């Protein structure tokens, strides 16, 4: 990992999304398979879709509950949609699976390298404050980050601009001096529209939803340090 200092004209802080980025969601398939044999992948996909749908609806409608409750409601919706019957204890265990997801391979090294290079690091997530703190303690992320930012204070979920503003308020930096890393296309669109310099973790071209946001840089965990520590990130080609 490169450890040269962050250049004055480039990124001075980097924030990471949590679910689907620092914490891969693939293990949810296994948890769902244990509850619904033969339908684990189907249930996991529907659960995530309903979870996000509910978060967006609640933001638009102004009917706030924290992400833990949204996650439970999304699971119930997915189970109903797929006509999968499970007991109360199984529902509770499955909902808790979001809080026990493992840290992505290579993530700790990237965060440590960014701090060594002089950048602030942080997490900016939909997760409830208590869940974020518990996950950060369990995975060691609390030792690798300067900022742990939950959406709870603004009572809205990504991609609402008030969420991304939490990072500028915490750092005192303008959006253009903040890098943002996510594995979710809708999050990449929201962060890019806000003005962050976005890196989307994916294998293929970075084609975000066509909502008027700039295309992000596509990267993997292994290429992320080079992208973020480039002296002039504008030289990194935008794909898509």
C-alpha positions in Angstrom: 0.0 0.0 0.0 1.3 3.5 -0.9 1.8 5.8 2.1 2.8 9.1 0.5 1.1 12.1 1.9 -2.3 13.3 0.6 -1.7 16.2 -1.9 -3.2 19.6 -1.1 -5.4 19.5 -4.2 -6.8 16.0 -3.7 -9.0 14.0 -1.2 -8.5 14.9 2.4 -11.1 12.6 3.9 -12.6 9.3 2.8 -15.9 8.0 4.0 -17.1 4.4 3.5 -20.6 3.0 3.3 -21.2 0.1 5.7 -23.7 -2.5 4.5 -22.8 -3.9 1.1 -19.4 -2.1 1.2 -17.3 -2.6 4.4 -19.7 -5.4 5.3 -20.4 -7.7 2.3 -24.0 -8.9 2.1 -23.2 -12.4 0.7 -23.4 -14.1 4.1 -27.0 -13.1 4.3 -27.7 -15.8 1.7 -26.3 -18.4 4.1 -28.4 -17.1 7.0 -31.5 -17.0 4.9 -30.8 -20.5 3.5 -30.7 -21.9 7.1 -34.2 -20.5 7.6 -35.7 -21.2 4.2 -33.8 -24.2 2.6 -33.6 -23.9 -1.1 -34.7 -20.3 -1.2 -31.9 -18.5 0.7 -30.7 -16.4 -2.2 -34.2 -15.5 -3.3 -35.1 -14.4 0.2 -31.9 -12.5 0.8 -32.4 -10.5 -2.5 -36.0 -9.7 -1.7 -35.1 -8.7 1.9 -32.5 -6.2 0.8 -34.8 -4.8 -1.9 -37.7 -4.3 0.5 -35.3 -2.8 3.2 -34.1 -0.2 0.8 -37.5 0.5 -0.6 -38.9 1.1 2.9 -36.0 3.4 3.8 -36.6 5.6 0.7 -40.4 5.7 1.3 -40.0 6.7 4.9 -37.5 9.4 3.9 -39.9 10.8 1.3 -42.9 10.5 3.6 -41.2 11.8 6.7 -42.2 8.7 8.8 -38.9 8.1 10.5 -37.9 4.9 12.3 -34.3 3.8 12.6 -32.7 1.3 10.3 -32.9 -1.6 12.7 -36.7 -1.3 12.5 -36.6 -0.8 8.7 -34.5 -4.0 8.4 -37.1 -6.0 10.5 -40.0 -4.6 8.5 -38.2 -5.3 5.2 -37.6 -8.9 6.3 -41.3 -9.3 7.2 -42.3 -7.9 3.8 -40.0 -10.2 1.9 -41.2 -13.3 3.8 -44.8 -12.3 3.1 -44.0 -11.6 -0.6 -42.4 -15.0 -1.0 -45.0 -16.8 1.2 -42.3 -18.2 3.5 -43.5 -19.0 7.0 -40.9 -18.8 9.8 -41.2 -18.6 13.6 -40.7 -15.6 15.8 -37.3 -16.8 17.0 -36.1 -17.5 13.5 -37.2 -14.0 12.4 -35.3 -12.4 15.3 -32.1 -14.4 14.5 -32.3 -13.5 10.8 -32.9 -9.8 11.4 -29.8 -9.8 13.7 -27.7 -11.2 10.9 -27.1 -7.7 9.6 -25.2 -6.9 12.8 -22.9 -9.9 12.5 -21.7 -9.5 8.9 -17.9 -9.9 8.5 -15.5 -7.2 7.4 -14.6 -7.2 3.8 -11.2 -8.7 3.0 -8.7 -5.9 2.4 -10.8 -3.2 4.0 -8.7 -2.8 7.2 -5.5 -2.4 5.2 -7.1 0.2 3.0 -8.3 2.2 6.0 -5.0 2.0 7.7 -3.1 3.1 4.6 -5.4 6.1 4.1 -4.7 7.3 7.6 -1.0 6.7 7.2 -1.2 8.9 4.1 -2.8 11.7 6.1 -6.5 11.4 5.2 -9.3 11.4 7.7 -11.4 8.2 7.5 -15.0 7.6 8.4 -18.1 5.5 8.0 -21.3 7.2 6.8 -24.2 4.7 7.0 -27.9 4.2 7.3 -27.2 2.0 10.3 -28.7 3.0 13.6 -26.2 4.6 16.0 -26.1 1.7 18.4 -25.7 -0.8 15.6 -22.9 1.2 14.0 -21.0 1.4 17.3 -21.4 -2.3 18.0 -20.2 -3.3 14.5 -17.3 -0.9 14.7 -16.2 -2.4 18.0 -16.6 -6.0 16.8 -14.8 -5.6 13.6 -12.0 -3.2 14.8 -13.3 -0.4 12.6 -13.4 2.0 15.5 -9.6 1.9 15.6 -9.3 2.7 11.9 -11.8 5.5 11.6 -12.0 9.1 12.8 -15.7 9.5 12.2 -18.6 7.1 12.8 -21.7 8.8 11.3 -25.2 7.3 11.5 -28.1 8.9 9.7 -30.0 9.1 13.0 -29.4 12.8 13.7 -31.0 13.9 10.4 -33.8 11.3 10.5 -33.5 10.5 6.8 -31.8 7.8 4.8 -29.5 7.8 1.9 -29.5 9.1 -0.8 -31.0 12.3 0.9 -28.5 15.1 0.7 -28.8 15.8 4.4 -27.1 12.4 5.1 -24.0 13.3 3.0 -23.9 16.7 4.6 -23.1 14.9 7.9 -19.6 14.3 6.5 -18.9 17.9 5.5 -20.1 19.0 8.9 -17.9 16.5 10.7 -14.8 17.3 8.8 -15.2 21.0 7.9 -14.3 20.1 4.4 -16.1 20.9 1.1 -17.6 18.0 -0.7 -14.9 18.1 -3.4 -12.3 17.3 -0.8 -14.1 14.2 0.4 -13.9 10.7 -1.2 -16.7 8.3 -0.8 -16.6 4.6 -1.3 -19.7 2.4 -1.7 -20.7 -0.9 -3.2 -24.2 0.4 -4.0 -25.0 2.2 -7.2 -27.9 4.3 -5.8 -25.5 5.4 -3.0 -22.8 6.3 -5.6 -25.4 8.4 -7.4 -26.5 10.2 -4.3 -23.0 10.9 -3.1 -21.8 12.1 -6.5 -24.8 14.4 -6.8 -23.8 15.9 -3.5 -20.3 16.6 -4.8 -18.2 13.8 -3.2 -15.5 12.1 -5.3 -17.1 8.7 -5.5 -15.5 5.3 -6.0 -17.9 2.4 -6.7 -16.7 -1.0 -5.7 -17.6 -3.2 -8.6 -15.9 -5.4 -11.2 -17.5 -3.9 -14.3 -18.1 -0.4 -15.7 -19.5 2.2 -13.2 -22.9 2.8 -14.7 -25.0 4.4 -12.1 -28.8 5.1 -12.4 -29.4 7.9 -14.9 -30.5 10.6 -12.4 -28.2 13.4 -13.3 -25.3 12.4 -11.1 -21.7 12.2 -12.4 -20.3 8.7 -13.1 -18.0 7.4 -10.3 -14.7 5.7 -10.6 -14.9 1.9 -10.6 -12.5 0.0 -8.4 -11.9 -3.1 -6.4 -10.5 -3.2 -2.8 -7.1 -4.0 -4.3 -7.1 -1.0 -6.6 -8.8 1.4 -4.2 -5.6 2.8 -2.7 -4.2 3.8 -6.0 -7.5 5.5 -7.0 -7.9 7.4 -3.7 -4.2 8.4 -3.4 -3.8 9.6 -7.0 -2.4 13.2 -6.8 -5.0 14.4 -9.2 -8.0 12.0 -9.1 -9.3 13.6 -12.3 -6.7 11.7 -14.2 -8.4 8.4 -13.2 -10.6 7.5 -16.1 -14.4 7.5 -15.5 -15.9 4.4 -16.8 -19.4 3.9 -18.0 
